[in-house]
Amino acid sequence: QVQLVESGGGLVQAGGSLRLSCAVSGTIFRLNAMGWYRQAPGKQRELVAHITWDSSTNYADSVKGRFTISRDNAKNTVYLHMNSLKPEDTAVYLCKSRPAGSPVDYWGRGTQVTVSS
């Protein structure tokens, strides 16, 4: 059973930083593509950052230069380093895992990030 558990969210002032973590179990993590998404109240879920099994990355335009996604295969964990946070970054941040060769996506429950102005 694949499980994803996010952590690291919280309340931060604009301009501050946070590091989100997503611990993954029940799958061969090093072969999985991983993504961070966010969903703000009344808005659609959107991709924030994605990392492939071989650590190729891509980012939403709104976070380029401020956020960095990384993975530690020894810890079965993917991270989202968020700098220069803005109030518009406020959302629930969710982690997604797609195992190699699988059409199925697995999601965590999310962690709340709130940026005050």
Accessible surface in RSA format (square Angstrom, percent):
REM  Atomic radii and reference values for relative SASA: ProtOr
REM  Chains: A
REM  Algorithm: Lee & Richards
REM  Probe-radius: 1.40
REM  Slices: 20
REM RES _ NUM      All-atoms   Total-Side   Main-Chain    Non-polar    All polar
REM                ABS   REL    ABS   REL    ABS   REL    ABS   REL    ABS   REL
RES GLN A   1   180.91 101.2 119.21  87.1  61.70 146.9  53.43 113.7 127.48  96.7
RES VAL A   2    26.39  17.4  11.65  10.5  14.74  35.5  11.65  10.1  14.74  40.0
RES GLN A   3    94.94  53.1  90.56  66.2   4.38  10.4  19.44  41.4  75.50  57.3
RES LEU A   4    12.15   6.8   0.78   0.6  11.37  28.6   0.78   0.5  11.37  30.6
RES VAL A   5    97.29  64.0  93.10  84.3   4.20  10.1  95.09  82.6   2.20   6.0
RES GLU A   6    17.73  10.2   2.12   1.6  15.61  37.2   0.00   0.0  17.73  14.5
RES SER A   7    59.59  50.4  55.11  73.6   4.48  10.3  40.34  85.9  19.25  27.0
RES GLY A   8    37.05  45.7   0.00   N/A  37.05  45.7  23.99  65.8  13.06  29.3
RES GLY A   9    29.09  35.9   0.00   N/A  29.09  35.9   2.12   5.8  26.97  60.4
RES GLY A  10    29.81  36.8   0.00   N/A  29.81  36.8  29.67  81.4   0.14   0.3
RES LEU A  11   135.35  75.4 102.55  73.4  32.81  82.5 102.55  72.0  32.80  88.3
RES VAL A  12    25.27  16.6  19.45  17.6   5.82  14.0  25.27  22.0   0.00   0.0
RES GLN A  13   138.28  77.3 135.79  99.2   2.49   5.9  37.47  79.8 100.82  76.5
RES ALA A  14    50.55  46.5  27.53  42.5  23.02  52.4  27.85  39.2  22.71  60.2
RES GLY A  15    56.24  69.3   0.00   N/A  56.24  69.3  30.72  84.3  25.52  57.1
RES GLY A  16    21.48  26.5   0.00   N/A  21.48  26.5  20.53  56.3   0.94   2.1
RES SER A  17    64.33  54.4  45.33  60.5  19.00  43.8  28.97  61.7  35.36  49.5
RES LEU A  18    38.19  21.3  29.35  21.0   8.85  22.2  36.15  25.4   2.04   5.5
RES ARG A  19   130.00  54.6 115.38  58.8  14.62  34.8  30.00  41.0  99.99  60.6
RES LEU A  20     0.00   0.0   0.00   0.0   0.00   0.0   0.00   0.0   0.00   0.0
RES SER A  21    20.94  17.7  20.94  27.9   0.00   0.0  11.84  25.2   9.10  12.8
RES CYS A  22     0.00   0.0   0.00   0.0   0.00   0.0   0.00   0.0   0.00   0.0
RES ALA A  23    51.25  47.1  48.34  74.6   2.92   6.6  48.64  68.5   2.62   6.9
RES VAL A  24     5.99   3.9   0.07   0.1   5.92  14.3   0.40   0.3   5.59  15.1
RES SER A  25    54.84  46.3  52.83  70.5   2.00   4.6  43.77  93.2  11.07  15.5
RES GLY A  26    52.76  65.1   0.00   N/A  52.76  65.1  24.94  68.4  27.81  62.3
RES THR A  27    31.75  22.6   7.12   7.2  24.63  58.7  12.53  16.8  19.21  29.0
RES ILE A  28   105.11  59.8  98.91  73.7   6.20  14.9 103.74  74.7   1.38   3.7
RES PHE A  29     3.80   1.9   0.46   0.3   3.34   8.7   0.46   0.3   3.34   9.6
RES ARG A  30   139.12  58.4 135.44  69.0   3.69   8.8  42.72  58.4  96.40  58.4
RES LEU A  31    63.81  35.5  59.61  42.6   4.20  10.6  59.61  41.9   4.20  11.3
RES ASN A  32     1.28   0.9   1.28   1.2   0.00   0.0   0.00   0.0   1.28   1.2
RES ALA A  33    27.64  25.4  24.01  37.1   3.63   8.2  24.34  34.3   3.30   8.7
RES MET A  34     0.99   0.5   0.00   0.0   0.99   2.3   0.99   0.8   0.00   0.0
RES GLY A  35     0.19   0.2   0.00   N/A   0.19   0.2   0.00   0.0   0.19   0.4
RES TRP A  36     0.01   0.0   0.01   0.0   0.00   0.0   0.01   0.0   0.00   0.0
RES TYR A  37    33.92  15.8  33.92  19.3   0.00   0.0  18.32  13.8  15.60  19.2
RES ARG A  38    16.29   6.8  16.14   8.2   0.16   0.4   2.98   4.1  13.32   8.1
RES GLN A  39    65.34  36.5  61.32  44.8   4.03   9.6  14.01  29.8  51.33  38.9
RES ALA A  40    21.28  19.6  17.74  27.4   3.54   8.1  18.27  25.7   3.01   8.0
RES PRO A  41   124.23  90.5  96.07  87.6  28.15 102.3 108.45  89.5  15.77  98.0
RES GLY A  42    92.46 114.0   0.00   N/A  92.46 114.0  45.54 125.0  46.92 105.1
RES LYS A  43   140.86  68.7 127.71  78.4  13.15  31.3  81.91  73.7  58.95  62.8
RES GLN A  44   163.84  91.6 149.16 109.0  14.69  35.0  54.14 115.2 109.70  83.2
RES ARG A  45   101.68  42.7  76.62  39.1  25.06  59.7  23.71  32.4  77.97  47.3
RES GLU A  46    76.62  44.0  72.50  54.9   4.12   9.8  29.67  57.4  46.95  38.3
RES LEU A  47    60.90  33.9  50.59  36.2  10.32  25.9  50.59  35.5  10.32  27.8
RES VAL A  48     0.63   0.4   0.61   0.6   0.02   0.0   0.63   0.5   0.00   0.0
RES ALA A  49     0.00   0.0   0.00   0.0   0.00   0.0   0.00   0.0   0.00   0.0
RES HIS A  50    43.27  23.6  43.27  30.1   0.00   0.0  25.83  26.6  17.44  20.3
RES ILE A  51     3.90   2.2   3.90   2.9   0.00   0.0   3.90   2.8   0.00   0.0
RES THR A  52    37.96  27.0  37.96  38.5   0.00   0.0  37.96  51.0   0.00   0.0
RES TRP A  53   151.39  60.8 144.82  70.1   6.57  15.4 120.79  64.4  30.60  49.6
RES ASP A  54    81.99  57.4  54.10  53.8  27.88  65.9  23.07  54.3  58.91  58.8
RES SER A  55    62.82  53.1  46.30  61.8  16.53  38.1  28.92  61.6  33.90  47.5
RES SER A  56    62.77  53.0  53.90  71.9   8.87  20.4  33.23  70.8  29.54  41.4
RES THR A  57    62.60  44.5  31.74  32.2  30.86  73.5  10.79  14.5  51.81  78.3
RES ASN A  58    72.55  50.0  68.23  65.9   4.32  10.4  36.99  89.0  35.56  34.4
RES TYR A  59    47.11  22.0  34.54  19.7  12.57  32.7  29.24  22.0  17.87  22.0
RES ALA A  60    25.62  23.6  14.63  22.6  10.99  25.0  25.38  35.7   0.23   0.6
RES ASP A  61   119.47  83.7  97.23  96.8  22.24  52.6  37.69  88.7  81.78  81.6
RES SER A  62    62.88  53.1  41.01  54.7  21.87  50.4  51.11 108.8  11.77  16.5
RES VAL A  63     0.17   0.1   0.17   0.2   0.00   0.0   0.17   0.2   0.00   0.0
RES LYS A  64   121.14  59.1 101.12  62.0  20.02  47.7  56.54  50.9  64.60  68.8
RES GLY A  65    88.65 109.3   0.00   N/A  88.65 109.3  44.47 122.0  44.19  99.0
RES ARG A  66    30.01  12.6  25.90  13.2   4.10   9.8  24.48  33.5   5.53   3.4
RES PHE A  67     5.97   3.0   0.00   0.0   5.97  15.5   0.00   0.0   5.97  17.1
RES THR A  68    69.28  49.3  69.24  70.2   0.04   0.1  41.30  55.5  27.99  42.3
RES ILE A  69     5.21   3.0   0.00   0.0   5.21  12.5   0.00   0.0   5.21  14.1
RES SER A  70    35.70  30.2  34.02  45.4   1.68   3.9  31.66  67.4   4.04   5.7
RES ARG A  71    31.78  13.3   4.94   2.5  26.84  63.9   5.36   7.3  26.42  16.0
RES ASP A  72    43.55  30.5  39.02  38.8   4.53  10.7  13.84  32.6  29.72  29.6
RES ASN A  73    65.66  45.3  50.00  48.3  15.66  37.7  19.41  46.7  46.26  44.7
RES ALA A  74   101.27  93.1  55.55  85.7  45.72 104.0  67.59  95.2  33.68  89.2
RES LYS A  75   138.26  67.4 117.92  72.4  20.33  48.4  73.10  65.8  65.16  69.4
RES ASN A  76    54.79  37.8  54.79  52.9   0.00   0.0   7.87  18.9  46.92  45.4
RES THR A  77    12.21   8.7  12.21  12.4   0.00   0.0   3.93   5.3   8.28  12.5
RES VAL A  78     0.04   0.0   0.04   0.0   0.00   0.0   0.04   0.0   0.00   0.0
RES TYR A  79    26.87  12.5  26.87  15.3   0.00   0.0  15.17  11.4  11.71  14.4
RES LEU A  80     0.00   0.0   0.00   0.0   0.00   0.0   0.00   0.0   0.00   0.0
RES HIS A  81    60.94  33.3  60.68  42.2   0.25   0.6  38.46  39.6  22.47  26.1
RES MET A  82     0.43   0.2   0.00   0.0   0.43   1.0   0.00   0.0   0.43   0.6
RES ASN A  83    72.14  49.7  72.14  69.7   0.00   0.0  16.19  39.0  55.95  54.1
RES SER A  84    59.67  50.4  55.08  73.5   4.58  10.6  19.09  40.6  40.58  56.8
RES LEU A  85     2.20   1.2   0.00   0.0   2.20   5.5   0.00   0.0   2.20   5.9
RES LYS A  86    85.52  41.7  85.06  52.2   0.47   1.1  39.03  35.1  46.49  49.5
RES PRO A  87    55.15  40.2  48.12  43.9   7.03  25.6  48.48  40.0   6.67  41.5
RES GLU A  88   119.90  68.8  93.69  70.9  26.21  62.4  59.42 114.9  60.48  49.4
RES ASP A  89     0.39   0.3   0.36   0.4   0.03   0.1   0.03   0.1   0.36   0.4
RES THR A  90    37.30  26.5  33.33  33.8   3.97   9.5  31.51  42.3   5.79   8.8
RES ALA A  91     1.91   1.8   1.18   1.8   0.73   1.7   1.91   2.7   0.00   0.0
RES VAL A  92    51.05  33.6  50.72  45.9   0.34   0.8  50.72  44.1   0.34   0.9
RES TYR A  93     0.00   0.0   0.00   0.0   0.00   0.0   0.00   0.0   0.00   0.0
RES LEU A  94    13.55   7.5  13.55   9.7   0.00   0.0  13.55   9.5   0.00   0.0
RES CYS A  95     0.00   0.0   0.00   0.0   0.00   0.0   0.00   0.0   0.00   0.0
RES LYS A  96    29.74  14.5  29.74  18.2   0.00   0.0   5.73   5.2  24.01  25.6
RES SER A  97     0.00   0.0   0.00   0.0   0.00   0.0   0.00   0.0   0.00   0.0
RES ARG A  98   101.46  42.6  99.60  50.8   1.86   4.4  26.39  36.1  75.07  45.5
RES PRO A  99    20.73  15.1  19.99  18.2   0.74   2.7  19.99  16.5   0.74   4.6
RES ALA A 100    65.45  60.2  33.12  51.1  32.34  73.6  42.39  59.7  23.06  61.1
RES GLY A 101    91.05 112.3   0.00   N/A  91.05 112.3  46.39 127.3  44.66 100.0
RES SER A 102    29.63  25.0  20.09  26.8   9.53  22.0  18.00  38.3  11.62  16.3
RES PRO A 103   117.03  85.3  93.07  84.8  23.95  87.1  99.06  81.8  17.96 111.6
RES VAL A 104    72.43  47.7  68.84  62.3   3.59   8.7  72.43  62.9   0.00   0.0
RES ASP A 105    44.55  31.2  25.45  25.3  19.11  45.2   6.38  15.0  38.17  38.1
RES TYR A 106    74.22  34.7  71.65  40.8   2.57   6.7  39.38  29.6  34.84  42.9
RES TRP A 107    94.32  37.9  65.43  31.7  28.89  67.8  50.49  26.9  43.83  71.1
RES GLY A 108     7.72   9.5   0.00   N/A   7.72   9.5   1.54   4.2   6.18  13.8
RES ARG A 109   234.29  98.4 207.88 106.0  26.41  62.9  84.22 115.1 150.07  91.0
RES GLY A 110    22.77  28.1   0.00   N/A  22.77  28.1   0.57   1.6  22.21  49.7
RES THR A 111    19.78  14.1  13.52  13.7   6.27  14.9   8.65  11.6  11.13  16.8
RES GLN A 112    87.19  48.8  77.29  56.5   9.90  23.6  48.98 104.2  38.21  29.0
RES VAL A 113     0.00   0.0   0.00   0.0   0.00   0.0   0.00   0.0   0.00   0.0
RES THR A 114    49.42  35.1  49.42  50.1   0.00   0.0  37.60  50.5  11.82  17.9
RES VAL A 115     7.30   4.8   0.00   0.0   7.30  17.6   0.00   0.0   7.30  19.8
RES SER A 116    41.29  34.9  34.90  46.6   6.39  14.7  34.70  73.9   6.60   9.2
RES SER A 117   130.48 110.3  68.77  91.8  61.71 142.1  55.84 118.9  74.64 104.6
END  Absolute sums over single chains surface
CHAIN  1 A     6268.1       4755.4       1512.7       3325.2       2942.9
END  Absolute sums over all chains
TOTAL          6268.1       4755.4       1512.7       3325.2       2942.9
